[in-house]
Amino acid sequence: MGKTAAVIGQGEFPKKEYPRYLLKTADYVVCCDGALEKYLRNMAAVFGGERMPDAVIGDMDSLKPSVRKKYTGLLIREEEQEHNDQTKAVRYVVRNFSDVSDIVILGGTGAREDHTIGNLSLLMEYTRMFENCPHIEMVSDYSTAFAVTDSTDIPCGEGRKFSLFSPDNSLRIKSEGLQWKTDGVVFDNWWKATLNRATEDTVHLEFSHKSMALVIID
């Protein structure tokens, strides 16, 4: 069984038990540079003591000089601007921890709407950015989000809120186990398959062709 890695973003640090459990049980922890101070403030509450991250990724501009000096041994400076810090952190995990099968992103949402939308959409992008990509989820106090690229069964539990997004307006997704079927949905705007609900413990999605879609379960 593969190991897990937690990537800590600069958004809202989780307060609820489930995302904090995912952090506490992760084998590796990688922080975006702007999230380091927030992580340090919450570290004792999550772990019951000190648990330094395995790496801190970014251009380090958002860290105070005193923090950079104190934690210099953890810092991995990446100044290229083509990718955001979340992507740099995920890329670092994929390249450096070959035994990781699951990555959970915490703090990827909240604080700024533009970062939230961008970070969520990147979950789909990672499926084609990384060969043999680990399973990646973004978990907050409010939802779990992940990308799918083909027909699949999603065990989510009856009654869960279920939203579906795709940037591919040629994609058709037939569904079983949802209150409102998605069979006729044309994905030409974000809202088109949102605010649904699971009527069975497992939701089946049937893709018309391989593509990418984002699932958010509340």
C-alpha positions as a printed Julia matrix, in Angstrom:
218×3 Matrix{Float64}:
   0.0    0.0     0.0
   1.36   3.39   -1.02
   2.06   6.29    1.3
   0.19   9.58    1.53
   1.35  13.17    1.24
  -0.39  16.33    2.41
   0.13  19.56    0.49
  -0.72  22.66    2.53
  -1.96  25.65    0.53
  -2.41  29.29    1.4
  -6.19  29.2     1.73
  -8.33  28.37    4.74
  -6.57  26.01    7.15
  -9.02  23.22    8.08
 -10.69  23.24   11.48
 -12.8   20.08   11.25
 -11.72  16.64   12.38
 -11.66  14.82    9.02
  -9.22  17.07    7.09
  -7.06  17.41   10.19
  -7.0   13.61   10.5
  -5.76  13.4     6.89
  -2.96  15.79    7.76
  -2.09  14.02   11.0
  -1.82  10.63    9.31
   0.07  11.78    6.19
   3.52  10.26    5.69
   4.86  13.46    4.11
   3.91  17.12    4.51
   4.82  19.78    1.95
   3.86  23.42    2.48
   3.49  26.18   -0.07
   5.69  29.0     1.18
   2.79  31.31    2.0
   1.18  28.58    4.11
   4.17  27.86    6.36
   3.34  30.3     9.15
  -0.3   29.19    9.19
   0.84  25.57    9.37
   3.21  26.32   12.25
   0.42  28.07   14.2
  -1.81  25.0    13.9
   0.86  22.29   14.15
   0.55  21.55   17.86
  -3.26  21.38   17.72
  -3.13  18.82   14.89
  -0.15  16.69   15.95
  -0.04  17.28   19.69
   3.48  18.61   19.32
   6.06  19.58   16.73
   5.92  18.08   13.24
   8.03  20.06   10.8
   7.06  19.85    7.12
   9.34  17.81    4.88
   9.69  20.73    2.47
   8.44  24.27    1.83
   8.01  25.18   -1.85
   7.83  28.58   -3.55
   9.72  31.74   -4.43
   9.81  32.62   -0.69
   8.69  36.22   -1.28
   5.74  35.74    1.07
   7.92  34.65    4.01
   9.37  37.12    6.5
  13.19  37.25    6.49
  13.25  35.94   10.07
  11.12  32.92    9.08
  13.28  32.24    6.02
  16.39  32.29    8.19
  14.95  30.05   10.92
  13.61  27.38    8.54
  16.18  27.66    5.76
  16.85  23.92    5.79
  13.27  23.2     4.73
  13.02  25.72    1.89
  12.97  24.67   -1.78
  13.11  27.84   -3.87
  11.3   27.66   -7.22
  11.05  31.04   -8.91
   9.46  30.08  -12.25
   6.08  31.76  -12.68
   4.4   29.44  -15.17
   2.91  27.34  -12.35
   1.46  28.35   -9.0
   2.8   27.18   -5.65
   0.2   24.43   -5.31
   1.36  22.89   -8.59
   5.01  23.27   -7.58
   4.28  21.45   -4.31
   2.38  18.63   -6.03
   5.16  18.35   -8.61
   7.75  18.13   -5.82
   5.83  15.26   -4.18
   5.47  13.37   -7.47
   9.17  13.76   -8.31
  10.66  13.12   -4.88
   8.37  10.64   -3.11
   7.94   7.72   -5.49
   6.17   5.66   -2.82
   3.22   8.08   -2.61
  -0.07   6.8    -4.03
  -2.35   9.5    -2.59
  -1.99  13.26   -2.25
  -4.42  15.38   -0.24
  -4.39  19.14   -0.72
  -5.49  21.12    2.34
  -5.91  24.88    2.36
  -6.45  24.93   -1.4
  -9.71  26.87   -1.12
 -11.03  29.84    0.82
  -9.52  33.28    1.4
  -9.62  34.22   -2.31
 -12.22  33.15   -4.87
  -9.84  33.39   -7.83
  -7.32  31.1    -6.14
 -10.11  28.69   -5.19
 -11.37  28.39   -8.78
  -7.86  28.08  -10.17
  -6.73  25.49   -7.63
  -9.81  23.34   -8.13
  -9.43  23.4   -11.91
  -5.81  22.32  -11.55
  -6.98  18.97  -10.15
  -8.08  18.13  -13.7
  -4.85  19.47  -15.19
  -2.71  17.25  -12.96
  -4.18  14.13  -14.58
  -2.35  15.0   -17.8
   0.62  16.86  -16.33
   2.02  13.89  -14.4
   2.65  10.43  -15.8
   1.37   7.76  -13.41
  -0.22  10.55  -11.39
  -1.14   9.62   -7.79
  -4.74   9.99   -6.69
  -5.14  13.64   -5.72
  -7.97  15.09   -3.65
  -8.59  18.58   -2.33
 -10.29  18.43    1.05
 -11.67  21.32    3.09
 -14.08  21.74    5.99
 -16.87  21.8     3.41
 -16.14  19.32    0.63
 -13.91  16.82   -1.13
 -12.92  17.45   -4.75
 -11.12  15.2    -7.25
 -10.77  14.7   -10.99
 -11.98  11.78  -13.09
 -10.92  11.04  -16.66
 -13.17   8.19  -17.76
 -16.23   6.16  -16.8
 -16.1    5.27  -13.11
 -17.97   4.29   -9.96
 -17.78   6.77   -7.09
 -18.66   5.41   -3.62
 -19.88   8.57   -1.93
 -22.8    7.55    0.28
 -26.51   8.09   -0.22
 -27.66  11.63    0.4
 -24.34  13.35   -0.3
 -24.39  16.57   -2.29
 -22.73  16.0    -5.65
 -21.54  18.52   -8.25
 -19.88  17.82  -11.58
 -17.84  20.15  -13.81
 -15.95  19.76  -17.09
 -14.14  22.14  -19.46
 -14.99  19.8   -22.37
 -18.31  20.83  -23.94
 -18.17  17.83  -26.29
 -18.23  15.43  -23.33
 -21.47  13.73  -22.35
 -21.72  12.0   -18.99
 -24.53   9.58  -18.28
 -25.18   9.0   -14.6
 -26.8    6.46  -12.31
 -27.4    7.05   -8.62
 -28.05  10.8    -8.8
 -31.34  12.56   -8.13
 -31.1   14.42  -11.44
 -29.52  12.51  -14.33
 -26.7   14.25  -16.15
 -27.27  12.43  -19.45
 -28.36  15.51  -21.39
 -26.04  18.06  -19.81
 -23.86  20.13  -22.13
 -20.87  21.34  -20.15
 -20.74  24.88  -21.52
 -20.92  26.65  -18.17
 -19.87  25.89  -14.6
 -23.32  25.54  -13.06
 -24.71  22.99  -15.51
 -24.35  19.83  -13.36
 -24.06  21.27   -9.87
 -26.18  20.95   -6.72
 -27.16  17.34   -7.36
 -27.58  14.65   -4.71
 -26.67  10.96   -4.51
 -29.67   8.65   -4.22
 -27.49   5.54   -3.83
 -24.27   4.76   -1.99
 -22.36   4.55   -5.29
 -22.72   6.94   -8.24
 -21.85   5.6   -11.7
 -20.62   8.01  -14.39
 -20.4    6.88  -18.01
 -18.18   9.09  -20.22
 -18.85   9.4   -23.95
 -15.06   9.55  -24.42
 -11.95   9.93  -22.28
 -11.69  13.5   -21.09
 -11.62  15.25  -17.72
 -14.2   16.27  -15.16
 -14.16  17.57  -11.61
 -16.32  16.02   -8.89
 -17.11  17.93   -5.69
 -18.88  16.04   -2.92
 -20.2   17.81    0.2
